[in-house]
Amino acid sequence: MKKISILCLLSIVLSGCAVTRKIENDNVELRFLDEYVLPAETEIDQTAVGGLSGIDYKNEKLFMVSDDAGNPRIYLADLIIEDKKIREIAVDQLIIIKKTEEFRNKVFDLEAIRYDKDRTKFIVTSEGAIDDRKDPGIYEISILGHAKKAYTIPDYFNSNSAQKPRNNGVFEGITESIDNKGYWVAMELPLEEDGPKPKIYPSRSHVRITKYDKETGKPVKQFAYKLDGVSKLPINYFAVNGVTEILEYDQDKFLILERSYSAGYGSHGNTVKIFDVDASKATNILDKNELKGEKYNKAEKKLIFNFKSVKDQLTREIVDNIEGMCFGPTLENGERSLLLVSDNNFNSFAEQINQFILMQIKIKDGDSVTD
C-alpha cells in the first residue's frame, strides 16, 4: 500500500502544472526544417569552435559567441541555405575579445550576442562568476574585439547584493528591441530573494527581463517571466531549467527559449521549448528590490514548440544544449527563418554536438519581423 501511495503521489507531481505541455500556435507558427552538425574537430586559427552559447545573423553573416571565459571570442561564418536545408556553415573569422584596463578584472563568460549593424559593434552578455564575486555584465565590443563600454545594471544583479544572484544564472539572453532603441536582457534563473529555482513540482520561479537604452546603457523597464518546471525527474540529483535566449518580434511580444536539463540521461537529458510571450500587460518591476510577497502582473506565455516532437529527425535523436536563437534569412518561399545553436560545453559533461537548427517562422496576425 505504501508503494502504491508513493507511485500515486509521483504521478500527481509529474502530471501537475510544473511544465507547460499544450501547444498553442494561434499567433506564431514554427516549423522544423533541418539540422546541421558542425564537426567537433572544427578549428579556426588553431582555436576550437565550440561552446556556442549565442548566435546572430546580420548582413548575410553568422555571428556566434563562445562561453569559454578563459579565452572569450566571437566566430564569424558564412551560411548557405538551399531548398530549406542548411548546405554549409563555414567558419571563416575569429575575433578574440581584448580587455582594456577598465575591464581587466571582469569575467567574460559570454552567453549571448547581437550585432548592431548601424553602429558596427557587438553587444554581448556575461554571467560573470558570482561565486568568485565577479559581477555579470552587458558590454559593447568593437568589430576588432575591444571591450568599449559596460551597461549600467541594477544593484540587485551584482554578485555581492543582498538579493543574491545565482552562479551561472544571470544574464543569458539578449534581443534588440523592436523600436530599435534598446536591448532586452533575460536572466537564466531567479535571484535567490525573488524565488526558488524551478523544480519537478510547481514553484514560483520568476526571472527578470530588463530593457536597456542603447545610447545611455541604463535600464528603463523590466518585467517578470515565470519559468516552467524541470521536465524530467533527475536520476543523479541535478536538474535545472532556465531561459537561454529571447527575441522580440513585435512590441512587447517575444519568443523565449527555455532549456531544461536533468542529470542521469547522458546525451538525452535536455528538454528545449519555445514560448510565445506577451508582456504588454506585465507590471514594470524595475524598482522592486525583491519579488517575494510583492503583487505584480507577470508576462503571459504560450508553448508553441517542443523539440522532443522532432527528436527522431535529429542526429542520434539528441536534442542538445540549445542556447542561442536568432532570426535568419528569408527563405525561398518568402517566409522568415529562425536559427538555433547548441552549446556543446566542449564535451565536458556528455557526448555533445555543435547542433544548428533551421526553422520557418510565420507570424499569423500579419505582424512582421524586422531585420
C-alpha positions in Angstrom: 0.0 0.0 0.0 2.9 2.4 0.9 4.5 1.7 -2.5 1.2 2.4 -4.3 0.8 5.7 -2.4 4.2 6.8 -3.4 3.6 6.0 -7.0 0.3 7.9 -7.0 2.0 10.9 -5.4 4.7 10.8 -8.0 2.1 10.6 -10.8 0.3 13.6 -9.4 3.5 15.6 -9.2 4.6 14.7 -12.7 1.2 15.5 -14.2 0.8 18.8 -12.3 1.4 22.3 -13.7 5.1 22.4 -13.2 5.6 22.2 -17.0 3.6 23.6 -19.9 2.5 20.8 -22.3 -0.2 22.1 -24.6 1.0 23.6 -28.0 -0.8 26.8 -28.8 0.3 28.2 -32.2 -2.7 30.5 -32.8 -0.3 33.6 -33.3 3.1 32.3 -34.1 3.7 29.1 -36.1 7.1 27.4 -36.1 8.0 24.6 -38.5 11.2 22.4 -38.2 13.1 22.3 -41.5 16.6 21.0 -41.0 19.5 20.1 -38.7 23.2 20.8 -39.4 26.1 19.5 -37.2 29.4 21.3 -37.3 32.2 18.7 -36.8 33.6 18.6 -33.3 37.2 19.0 -34.7 36.4 22.3 -36.5 39.1 24.9 -35.7 40.0 28.4 -36.9 43.4 29.9 -36.2 44.3 26.8 -34.1 41.3 27.6 -31.9 38.5 25.1 -31.3 35.0 26.1 -32.4 32.7 25.2 -29.5 30.8 26.5 -26.5 28.4 28.2 -28.9 26.1 29.9 -26.5 24.8 32.8 -28.7 24.1 33.4 -32.3 23.0 36.3 -34.6 22.5 36.8 -38.3 23.1 40.2 -40.0 24.4 41.4 -43.3 24.3 37.8 -44.6 26.8 36.7 -41.9 26.5 34.5 -38.8 28.0 35.8 -35.6 28.5 33.3 -32.7 29.9 33.7 -29.3 31.8 31.1 -27.2 31.3 30.9 -23.4 35.0 30.0 -22.8 35.8 32.5 -20.1 39.5 31.8 -20.3 39.5 32.8 -24.0 36.3 34.8 -24.8 35.8 35.0 -28.6 33.4 35.6 -31.4 33.2 33.5 -34.6 32.0 34.7 -38.0 30.7 32.2 -40.5 29.1 32.0 -43.9 25.7 30.4 -44.1 24.3 28.7 -47.2 20.6 27.6 -47.2 19.1 25.9 -50.3 15.7 24.3 -50.6 15.0 24.9 -46.9 18.2 23.0 -45.9 21.4 24.2 -44.4 24.0 23.2 -47.0 27.0 24.7 -45.3 28.2 26.7 -42.3 31.8 27.8 -42.9 33.5 29.5 -40.0 36.0 31.9 -41.6 36.9 34.5 -39.0 37.8 34.6 -35.3 37.7 37.7 -33.1 39.4 37.4 -29.8 38.0 39.8 -27.2 40.6 42.1 -25.8 40.2 43.6 -22.4 41.3 47.2 -21.8 42.4 48.3 -18.4 38.9 49.2 -17.4 37.7 45.6 -17.9 40.8 43.8 -16.8 39.1 42.3 -13.7 35.9 41.4 -15.4 35.0 37.8 -16.2 33.7 37.5 -19.8 31.7 34.3 -19.5 29.7 35.2 -22.6 26.2 33.8 -23.2 24.5 35.9 -25.9 25.4 38.2 -28.8 23.7 40.7 -31.1 25.4 42.6 -33.9 24.5 46.3 -34.2 24.8 46.8 -37.9 24.0 50.5 -37.7 26.9 51.2 -35.2 29.1 48.3 -36.4 29.6 46.8 -32.9 28.6 43.8 -30.9 26.5 43.7 -27.7 27.3 40.7 -25.5 26.1 39.4 -22.2 28.3 37.8 -19.5 27.2 35.7 -16.5 30.4 36.8 -14.6 31.4 34.4 -11.8 29.1 35.0 -8.9 30.8 32.5 -6.6 34.1 34.4 -7.1 32.4 37.8 -6.6 32.7 38.8 -10.2 29.7 40.7 -11.5 27.7 39.8 -14.6 27.7 42.4 -17.3 26.4 43.7 -20.6 29.2 45.0 -22.9 29.8 46.7 -26.2 32.5 45.1 -28.2 34.1 46.7 -31.3 34.4 44.8 -34.6 38.1 44.4 -33.7 37.2 42.7 -30.4 38.0 45.6 -28.0 35.7 45.9 -25.0 34.4 49.5 -25.1 31.5 50.1 -22.8 29.7 48.4 -19.9 25.9 48.9 -19.4 24.7 50.1 -16.0 23.0 47.2 -14.3 20.7 47.5 -11.2 22.4 46.8 -7.9 20.4 43.6 -7.3 22.2 41.9 -10.2 25.7 42.5 -8.6 27.5 39.5 -7.1 27.6 40.9 -3.6 24.0 42.1 -3.5 21.6 41.1 -0.8 19.3 39.7 -3.5 21.9 37.0 -4.3 22.1 36.2 -8.0 22.8 32.6 -8.7 26.1 31.4 -10.1 25.6 30.6 -13.8 22.1 32.0 -13.6 22.3 35.7 -14.5 22.4 37.3 -18.0 21.7 34.6 -20.5 19.7 36.0 -23.4 19.6 39.3 -25.3 17.4 40.8 -28.1 17.3 44.1 -29.9 14.1 45.9 -29.1 11.6 46.2 -31.9 11.7 50.0 -31.6 15.5 49.8 -32.3 16.1 52.0 -29.2 17.4 49.3 -26.8 18.1 45.8 -25.8 16.1 43.4 -23.7 18.3 41.1 -21.5 16.9 38.0 -19.8 18.2 36.2 -16.7 18.5 32.4 -16.8 17.4 31.8 -13.2 15.7 33.8 -10.5 17.6 35.9 -7.9 17.6 33.9 -4.7 15.5 36.6 -2.9 13.0 36.6 -5.8 12.2 32.9 -5.8 13.4 29.3 -6.0 15.0 27.6 -8.9 12.5 25.5 -10.9 11.6 22.1 -9.5 10.0 19.0 -10.8 6.9 20.2 -9.0 5.3 23.7 -9.4 7.3 26.6 -8.0 7.1 30.4 -8.2 10.3 30.8 -10.2 10.2 34.3 -11.7 13.1 35.8 -13.7 13.6 39.4 -14.6 13.8 40.6 -18.2 15.1 44.1 -18.5 15.2 46.7 -21.2 18.3 48.9 -21.5 18.6 52.1 -23.5 21.1 51.8 -26.4 22.6 55.3 -26.0 22.8 55.6 -22.3 23.3 51.9 -21.4 20.9 52.3 -18.5 17.9 50.2 -17.6 14.5 51.7 -18.4 11.9 48.9 -18.0 11.6 45.4 -16.6 9.0 42.6 -16.4 8.7 39.2 -14.6 8.6 35.9 -16.5 7.6 32.6 -14.9 9.8 29.6 -15.7 8.4 26.1 -16.4 9.4 23.4 -14.0 12.1 20.8 -14.6 10.8 18.4 -17.3 12.4 15.1 -16.3 12.9 13.6 -12.9 16.7 13.7 -12.4 18.5 10.4 -11.8 21.7 11.9 -10.5 20.3 14.6 -8.2 20.9 17.6 -10.5 18.3 19.4 -12.6 17.8 22.9 -13.9 15.5 24.9 -16.2 16.1 28.4 -17.3 15.8 31.0 -20.1 18.6 30.7 -22.6 17.5 33.1 -25.3 14.9 35.8 -26.1 13.7 37.6 -29.3 11.3 40.5 -29.5 9.2 40.1 -32.7 6.6 42.8 -32.1 6.0 45.5 -29.4 6.2 43.7 -26.0 5.9 40.3 -27.7 8.7 37.7 -27.6 9.9 34.3 -28.5 11.6 32.9 -25.3 13.7 29.8 -25.3 13.8 27.6 -22.2 16.2 24.7 -21.7 15.7 22.1 -19.0 18.4 19.6 -18.1 18.2 16.6 -15.8 21.3 14.6 -15.0 21.5 10.8 -15.5 20.2 10.6 -19.0 23.5 11.0 -20.8 23.1 12.9 -24.1 19.3 12.9 -23.7 18.9 15.0 -20.6 17.8 18.2 -22.3 14.2 19.4 -22.9 14.0 22.5 -25.0 10.9 24.6 -25.7 10.0 27.9 -27.4 7.3 30.1 -25.9 5.2 32.9 -27.4 5.3 35.6 -24.7 3.1 38.7 -24.3 4.5 41.3 -21.8 2.1 44.1 -22.8 0.2 43.9 -19.5 3.1 43.0 -17.3 4.0 45.3 -14.4 7.2 47.3 -14.6 9.2 45.8 -11.7 12.5 47.6 -12.3 12.3 49.4 -8.9 11.3 46.3 -6.9 14.4 45.1 -5.0 12.8 41.7 -4.4 9.7 39.9 -5.7 8.8 37.7 -2.8 5.5 38.9 -1.3 5.0 41.6 -4.0 1.9 41.9 -6.2 2.5 42.3 -9.9 1.4 41.1 -13.3 3.9 38.7 -15.0 4.1 38.2 -18.7 1.7 35.7 -20.3 3.3 32.7 -22.1 2.1 30.0 -24.5 4.1 26.9 -25.6 4.5 26.9 -29.4 7.2 24.4 -29.9 8.8 21.5 -28.0 11.9 19.9 -29.6 11.0 16.5 -28.4 8.5 16.5 -31.3 11.3 16.3 -33.8 14.0 14.4 -32.0 13.6 11.4 -34.3 14.8 13.7 -37.1 17.9 14.8 -35.2 21.4 13.2 -35.0 21.2 10.2 -32.7 17.8 11.6 -31.6 19.7 14.2 -29.4 18.1 17.5 -28.5 21.3 19.1 -27.5 22.0 22.0 -25.1 20.3 24.7 -27.3 21.2 28.1 -26.0 21.3 30.5 -29.0 18.4 31.8 -31.2 18.1 34.4 -33.9 16.1 35.4 -36.9 17.7 34.1 -40.1 17.5 34.9 -43.8 14.2 35.0 -45.8 13.5 31.6 -47.3 12.8 30.9 -51.0 9.0 30.8 -50.2 9.1 34.3 -48.8 8.8 33.2 -45.1 11.3 34.2 -42.5 13.7 31.6 -40.9 14.7 31.0 -37.3 18.2 29.7 -36.4 19.2 28.0 -33.2 22.5 26.6 -32.0 23.6 24.4 -29.1 26.5 24.9 -26.7 28.5 21.6 -26.7 30.3 22.5 -23.4 33.4 21.2 -25.2 32.0 17.8 -24.4 32.8 18.2 -20.6 29.6 16.5 -19.4 28.5 14.1 -22.1 28.8 13.4 -25.8 27.5 16.7 -27.2 27.5 18.3 -30.6 27.6 21.7 -32.3 24.0 21.4 -33.4 22.3 24.0 -35.7 18.6 24.0 -36.2 16.7 25.7 -39.1 13.1 26.6 -38.7 10.4 28.5 -40.5 8.5 31.2 -38.6 5.2 32.6 -39.5 3.5 35.4 -37.6 -0.2 34.8 -38.3 -1.8 38.1 -37.4 0.2 39.9 -40.0 2.9 41.4 -37.8 6.3 41.2 -39.5 9.8 40.7 -38.0 12.2 43.5 -39.0 15.8 42.9 -40.0 
